Structures are given as structure tokens and as C-alpha cells.
Amino acid sequence: MKFTLRQLDVFIETARTANVSRAAEQLNLSQSAASNALKELENQYEIQLFDRVGKRLVLNDLGRAIRPLAEALLDQARELEQHLQQRSALGSLNIGATLTIGNYLAVGILTRYRAAYPQASVRLQVANTASIIEKVANFELDLGMIEGELNHPDLTLTPWTKDELVVFCSPQHPLAEKGTLSDEDILATDWILREPGSGTRQTFDRAMHGLIAELKPPLELQHTEAIKRAVESGLGLGCLSRLSVEDNIRRGALVPLELPGRPLDRQFYLVQHQHKFLSKALQEWINFCEV
């Protein structure tokens, strides 16, 4: 075998950062050592893996084809190293979760996982669905836990658990006593919504079929708590996961509203790159998701 794991490390990190210098920093190598490792890999097989676009190195067709294989091989090598060092057989994990899942479900899974494996290393990143999908596709995350749908040729989507959105207002809002919204109410009111690219916004837009083009331009906020505060202040109606507002509704700080004929149920998913190596750590995390 001509290639080395170090060469593959440099290749993968350069693919992620599009820059040899940044790849060298991430791997604690000198720039010359990283450049030489990449050149040796290409020269040994008389190939080119990157195209230079300005100061960036962009994977060409061959580079994109071998990247998933290199990622999987390195994942297996890291797991083997864990066994050889006689440490916990569980390696580190990078998990991504959308805001609702990260704030209301993922922390519980993390707590159970760490209770079972106290020495395990887990990094949890919270972002919107579009960002999580991009990071999983780029091998920056081992697994994504998302609330939106996707159609990506390199990713595998597994149904996980159900959720439901709820429309709500402040107790002082004129619609609070009505309880049920007509299409006229929907169009006449002000909305405070999550940003495009979020799974919550995707579900809301789907539920508003036939009306979406006529809705007033909404106030768009990225954070659940900011939306709840704005609604409590009387700025308009919100629409979020029931998980995130059930306590506010129970305390009477927010009032739920019904939208007949406009389903707000949705599916949560686990998303993986189809070429991602299923390590023991990743399999155990998935098992804890299913509890």
C-alpha cells in the first residue's frame, strides 16, 4: 500500500478547509509537511485531487469520488487505535441537532449516553436544518438530528420520532379568545416565525398552502426564546414546536390557537452520510435515540 494515513488526513482536512495552510493548522503540522504529504499522495498515483480556484483548493471529480472512502478508512483507523490503546472502545462523536431538538431532546440523550459511557467524548452542535445537512454532507458531523425534510444524493434519512407545531399568541391578543383561526385571520395577522432554512419554517410554510403568497411579510427570528418573548409582548402570532411552548401554555403566558384543515405535525429524522463508517460510538448514540 503506497499511501499513508497521514496523507489521507491531510487530504481530508484540505478538502474540508479548501486550504493547505488551514489543514496544517488543524493537524498540528507545518505547512511544508502538509503540502509534501498531499503532493506525495498525488505523485505516487500520478493523479490530481484538487483544482485551484484563486487561493482555494476545490475537490475535482476524482477527489470527490475518493473522499468518502478515505473518510470511512480514517474512522475505522481511529476506532482501531482506541482498542490498541486499551481505552474506552468508544471514540469521539460530533453530533448536530436543529434548535428544537438540541434544546429539548438532544441534551437528554447526551445525559443518558454520558451516564453509560462517562469517558466518551461528544461534541453537540446546534444550528438550523440547512446548516446541519451541509455539515453532515461535508463529513464535519457524524450524525444530524433534524426536523426538516431533505433530498440529497449522498445522505441517508431515517425517520426518528414525531413532533407537532402549535400556533400561539399572548393572552391579551385580540385572537386569544377566538381559539380557532380562519384563513382570513391567518392573512390579517402579524407573524413572528423562524428563518427560512429551518425545519420549523418548512413545516409552517407547508401548512399554509394556498395562502403563503398572501401572508404579510413575517418578522423572522432565529431563536425560539426570542420568538416567544416577542409574541408575549403582543407583536403577533408565533408557530413553534409544542415541546418548546408547552410550559408557557401551561403557565398561561401563551395561548394555543387551532388551524382546522392545516396539519402542523411533522417527523424528526436522523441523517447520515451514506459512506460514513458506523463506529461503535455512533451506533450506541443511535441506540440511545431510540430509547
N, C-alpha and C positions, 0 to 999 in steps of 0.2 A: 504494500500500500504506500503510495508516494506522498499523500497528503498527511498533515498532522492536525491534531485537534486545535492547536494554537492558530494554524492557518484558517481553519473553519471559524474559530472565534472572531478573528479579525474580519473575515468575510461577512459574517452575520452582523457584527456591530457596525461595519461600514455601510451595509445595506440599511440598517436602522437609522443611522445618522447622516447618511449621504456625504460623509466627510471622513477622511483617514485620520486627521488630527483629533477630531472628537472621539472617533473609535479608539484611538490610542489612549486618550484620557480615561475613557470608561474601563479600559482593560489594564490600566496602570502600566502601559508600555511607552517607550519613546516613539516619536513619530517615525523615525527611521526604521525601528524594529517592526512597527505595524506595516509600513509601506513595503518593506522587504518580504514580510510574510505573505502579503497579498500578491506581490509580483511573483514570488516563488510558486504560489499555488497556480497562478495563470500560466507561468512559463513551463511548469512541469507537464502540463497537459496541452500546451500550445493553444490556449483559449483566451477569450476576453469576457469578463463577467460584468463590467460596468461601461456605460457611456458617460463621457464627461460633458456636463451641461453647465457652462460657466464655471463656477467653483465647486459645483456639486457633482458627486458621482451617483449616477442613476443606474439601477439594475437593467441590463438588457434582457432579451428573451431567454438566453441560456442561464443567466444569473437568477431570473425569476423561477425558472424550472427547477434548479437545484437547491434553492434556498429552503423549501420545506423539508427536503431530505437532510440537509445539513442541520437544521433546527432540531429535527427528531433525533438525529445521531448525537448531538451535543446533550440533549435532555437525558438520553439513556446513559451517556458517559458520566453525567453529574450524579445520576442515581447510583451508578456503579461505584463512584468514588465515595458516596455516603456509606455504602456497605463495607468497602475496603477499609475505611477509617473507623469502622465499628461504632459509628454514631447512630442516631436515630435513622431508621430506613427512610424516613420522610424528609425529602428535600424542601427547599423554599417554594412558596407559591406566590404568584401575582394574580390577584382576583380583581375583576372590575365589576362594579354594580351601578345601576342607574340610581338616581337620587332617592326615589321612593323605596326601592329595595335596600339600598345602602343604609338608609336611616331607620327603617322599620323591620327589616328581615335579616339582612346580612350580619349585623352585629350579634344577633342571637346564634346564628350558625357558627360564627367565629368563636363565640364563647364556648360552645359545646365542643368544637374542634380542638381548641387550646386546652380544655379540661381533659380531653382524651390524650392529647399529644402536647404536653407542656413545653417541650423543646422545639416544637415546629415553628418555622418562620413563615408568617403570612403577611403580605402587604395588600391592603384593600384600597383601591382607588375608586372614587365616586365621581361620576360625570353623567352627562345625558346619553341617550341611546346611541346617537350618531357617533359620539366620541368613543364609547366603549367598543362599538363594532369596528371602528378604524384601528383601535389598538389591538384587538384580537386578530384582525386580518394581518397586522404588521408584526405579529408574534411578540408584542410588548406585554400582553396579558395571556395567562394560561387559560383563563375561562372568563366569560362575561355572563352576568346575571342581568337580564334586560326586560323591559316592559313594552317594547315595541317590536313590530314585525320587520323582517328584512328579506332580501333576495340577493344573496351574494354567492358566487360560484365556488369560493374557497372555504365557506363557513358551514358548519352543521348546527342546525337549530333543533333543540329538544324541548318540547312542552314541559313545563315545571309545575306551576301552581296558578290558581285563578285569582283574579282581583276584580274590583268594581270601582269605578269613579262615582263621585257624588257631586252634584251641583249644590251650592250653598250660598247663603247671604247673611248679613248681620240681622239680629232681631229687630232692628229699627228700620230695615229696608222696606219700602212700600210693598214688595212682593212676599215678604216673610209670612204674612197671614194668609196669602192665597194658597201656598203649598204646592200647587201644580202650575207649570208654565205652559202656555200656548205658544205656537210659533210666533204670534205677534209679540208676546212678552220677550221671547228669545231675541227677536230682532230689535226691539226697542231699548233693551237694557245695555248697560256698560259691562264689559267682561274684563276680568283680570286672569290671564292664562299663562301657562308655561310657554317657553320659547319653541319655535319650530325646530325639529330635530329630536325633541323629547318624545318618549313613548306616550306620556300623558296627553300631550298636544295631538299626537297622531290619533289617539282614541277619540278625543273630543271632536276633532275635525270630521272623523268618520261618522260620528253620531249626528252631526249637523248637516248631513247630506241634504241637498236641495236648498239649504239656507246659507251655506258658508260664504258664498259670494256677496250676500246682502248684509252680513253681520257688520256692526260697527268695528272699526279697527281696534283690536284689544290692547290693553296695557299688558306688556309681556315682561315677566319676571322669571329669573332662573331658579329662585329658591322657594321652597314650599312655605317656610315660615313667613317670608315677605308677602306672599300671596294671601295667606290667612290674615296677617295684620292689616293689609290693605282692604280686604273685604270687611273685617271687623270695624274698620274706620268708615265704612259706608261708601267706598269708591265704586263698588259694583259687585257683580256675581263672580264666584270662582268655581273651578272644577278641578278636583284633585282626588287621589286615591282615598277610599274610605279609611284605609289604615292610618292616613296622616291627619284626618279630621275627626275621627270618632270620639276622641277625648274632648275636643272643643264643642262638639254637638251635645255630648253627654252633660257638659257643664252649662249649656245654654248660651255659649258665646257665639255659636254659629247655628243657623237653621237650615236643614236639608230641604231641597226642592225636588219635586218629581218632574220628569220629562217623558210623558207617555209616548210610546212608539219610537223612542230614541234610545236604544240599548247602550249602556255605558260599561258593560262587562268586558273584560279583556283577559288575555293569557300572559303569564310571565314565562320566560324562556331561559334556558342555559345555552350559550353559544360558544362553540369551539372552532378552531381552525381544523379542517379535516385531516391535515397532516401533522397535527400536534400529537406528540408522544403522550400516551396516557400513563403518567407515572403513578406510583402508589399514593403519593400525596394528593394528586389531583383526583384519583378515584375515591379516596377517602373523603375529600371535600364534597364531591358529588353525592356520596352516600349520606353525608350529614344533611345535604339539601333535601333529600327525600324523606327524612325523618318527620 
